């Protein structure tokens, strides 16, 4: 499986962005996708996850109510809709494929990352 993220950019506080993660190759229906982010000098943190069926979703407390993860299986694409963005959301955002969950160690395949910068 290969993952390619897109949709990052510069946005003002309170603005919105939608990240996309296009998956190619063999995906397995009982696996899941996750979004993680890594700010400069910090650890890579969990943001959101979704099962391939979409029946289960999980969010970090810091993004609940603001971010929404979704998937389009026909397009092999996972999305992260980010609303009410804050400067502390600034980070490189990574898409990951593997076992559904909030630990980065659940995921064996990662995209290259896309930069999100929120200006105050």
The 8 nearest C-alpha neighbors of each residue, nearest first, counted from 0:
[[1, 24, 23, 25, 26, 22, 2, 108],
 [0, 2, 23, 22, 24, 3, 110, 108],
 [1, 3, 22, 110, 21, 20, 109, 4],
 [4, 2, 21, 110, 20, 111, 22, 5],
 [5, 3, 20, 19, 112, 113, 110, 21],
 [6, 4, 19, 18, 7, 113, 20, 3],
 [5, 7, 18, 17, 19, 8, 16, 4],
 [6, 8, 115, 114, 113, 5, 18, 16],
 [7, 9, 115, 116, 114, 10, 6, 16],
 [8, 10, 116, 117, 115, 11, 7, 118],
 [11, 9, 117, 14, 118, 116, 8, 12],
 [10, 12, 118, 117, 14, 13, 119, 9],
 [11, 13, 85, 119, 84, 14, 118, 117],
 [14, 12, 83, 84, 11, 85, 15, 82],
 [13, 15, 84, 12, 11, 83, 10, 82],
 [16, 14, 82, 81, 84, 83, 13, 17],
 [17, 15, 81, 80, 18, 82, 6, 7],
 [18, 16, 80, 79, 6, 81, 19, 78],
 [17, 19, 6, 79, 78, 5, 7, 80],
 [20, 18, 78, 5, 4, 77, 6, 21],
 [19, 21, 4, 77, 76, 3, 78, 2],
 [22, 20, 76, 3, 2, 75, 19, 4],
 [21, 23, 2, 75, 1, 76, 20, 0],
 [24, 22, 1, 0, 2, 21, 25, 75],
 [23, 25, 0, 1, 26, 22, 2, 75],
 [24, 26, 0, 27, 23, 22, 1, 28],
 [27, 25, 24, 0, 28, 23, 30, 22],
 [28, 26, 29, 30, 25, 51, 31, 97],
 [27, 29, 30, 51, 26, 52, 31, 50],
 [30, 28, 27, 51, 31, 50, 52, 98],
 [31, 29, 98, 97, 28, 27, 51, 99],
 [32, 30, 50, 99, 51, 97, 98, 49],
 [33, 31, 96, 49, 95, 48, 97, 50],
 [32, 34, 48, 95, 47, 94, 49, 96],
 [33, 35, 94, 47, 46, 93, 48, 95],
 [36, 34, 45, 46, 93, 44, 92, 43],
 [37, 35, 92, 44, 43, 91, 90, 93],
 [36, 38, 43, 90, 91, 42, 44, 41],
 [37, 39, 90, 41, 40, 91, 89, 36],
 [38, 40, 41, 37, 90, 91, 42, 89],
 [41, 39, 38, 42, 37, 43, 90, 91],
 [42, 40, 38, 39, 37, 43, 44, 36],
 [41, 43, 37, 44, 40, 38, 36, 39],
 [42, 44, 37, 36, 35, 41, 45, 38],
 [45, 43, 36, 35, 42, 37, 46, 103],
 [44, 46, 35, 101, 47, 59, 34, 36],
 [45, 47, 35, 59, 34, 58, 44, 36],
 [48, 46, 58, 34, 57, 33, 45, 59],
 [49, 47, 33, 57, 56, 32, 34, 100],
 [50, 48, 56, 32, 31, 55, 53, 33],
 [49, 51, 31, 53, 52, 55, 99, 30],
 [50, 52, 31, 53, 28, 30, 29, 49],
 [53, 51, 50, 54, 28, 29, 55, 49],
 [52, 54, 50, 51, 55, 49, 56, 70],
 [53, 55, 52, 50, 56, 49, 51, 69],
 [56, 54, 53, 50, 49, 57, 52, 48],
 [57, 55, 49, 48, 50, 54, 58, 53],
 [56, 58, 48, 47, 49, 55, 59, 101],
 [59, 57, 47, 46, 63, 60, 62, 48],
 [58, 60, 46, 61, 62, 47, 63, 45],
 [61, 59, 63, 62, 58, 46, 64, 57],
 [60, 62, 59, 63, 46, 58, 65, 64],
 [63, 61, 65, 60, 66, 59, 64, 58],
 [64, 62, 60, 65, 58, 61, 66, 59],
 [63, 65, 66, 62, 67, 82, 60, 61],
 [66, 64, 82, 62, 63, 83, 81, 67],
 [67, 65, 81, 80, 62, 82, 64, 63],
 [66, 68, 80, 79, 69, 81, 65, 64],
 [69, 67, 79, 78, 80, 47, 66, 49],
 [68, 70, 78, 77, 67, 79, 71, 49],
 [71, 69, 77, 76, 78, 72, 53, 68],
 [72, 70, 76, 74, 73, 75, 77, 69],
 [71, 73, 75, 74, 70, 76, 51, 77],
 [72, 74, 71, 75, 76, 70, 77, 22],
 [73, 75, 76, 72, 71, 21, 22, 70],
 [76, 74, 72, 22, 73, 71, 21, 77],
 [75, 77, 21, 74, 71, 20, 70, 22],
 [76, 78, 70, 20, 69, 19, 71, 21],
 [79, 77, 19, 69, 18, 68, 70, 20],
 [78, 80, 68, 18, 17, 67, 81, 19],
 [81, 79, 17, 67, 66, 16, 78, 68],
 [80, 82, 66, 16, 15, 17, 65, 79],
 [81, 83, 15, 65, 84, 66, 14, 80],
 [84, 82, 13, 14, 65, 15, 85, 81],
 [83, 85, 13, 82, 12, 14, 15, 88],
 [84, 86, 12, 87, 88, 117, 13, 83],
 [85, 87, 117, 88, 89, 118, 119, 12],
 [86, 88, 89, 85, 117, 90, 84, 38],
 [89, 87, 86, 85, 90, 84, 117, 116],
 [90, 88, 116, 87, 115, 117, 86, 38],
 [91, 89, 38, 37, 115, 36, 114, 92],
 [90, 92, 114, 37, 113, 36, 112, 115],
 [93, 91, 36, 113, 112, 35, 90, 114],
 [94, 92, 112, 35, 34, 110, 36, 95],
 [93, 95, 34, 110, 33, 109, 20, 35],
 [94, 96, 109, 33, 108, 32, 106, 34],
 [97, 95, 32, 108, 106, 31, 33, 107],
 [96, 98, 106, 31, 30, 107, 105, 99],
 [99, 97, 105, 30, 31, 106, 100, 96],
 [100, 98, 31, 50, 30, 97, 32, 48],
 [99, 101, 102, 98, 105, 48, 33, 57],
 [102, 100, 45, 103, 48, 99, 47, 57],
 [103, 101, 104, 105, 100, 45, 106, 44],
 [102, 104, 105, 106, 101, 45, 44, 35],
 [103, 105, 102, 106, 107, 101, 98, 97],
 [106, 104, 98, 103, 102, 97, 100, 107],
 [107, 105, 97, 104, 96, 103, 108, 98],
 [106, 108, 97, 96, 109, 105, 104, 95],
 [107, 109, 96, 95, 106, 97, 110, 0],
 [110, 108, 95, 94, 2, 96, 111, 107],
 [109, 111, 2, 94, 3, 112, 93, 4],
 [110, 112, 109, 3, 93, 4, 113, 2],
 [113, 111, 93, 92, 110, 91, 4, 114],
 [112, 114, 92, 7, 91, 4, 5, 115],
 [115, 113, 91, 7, 90, 8, 92, 116],
 [114, 116, 7, 8, 89, 90, 91, 9],
 [115, 117, 89, 9, 8, 10, 118, 114],
 [118, 116, 86, 10, 11, 89, 12, 9],
 [117, 119, 11, 12, 86, 10, 116, 9],
 [118, 12, 86, 11, 117, 85, 13, 10]]
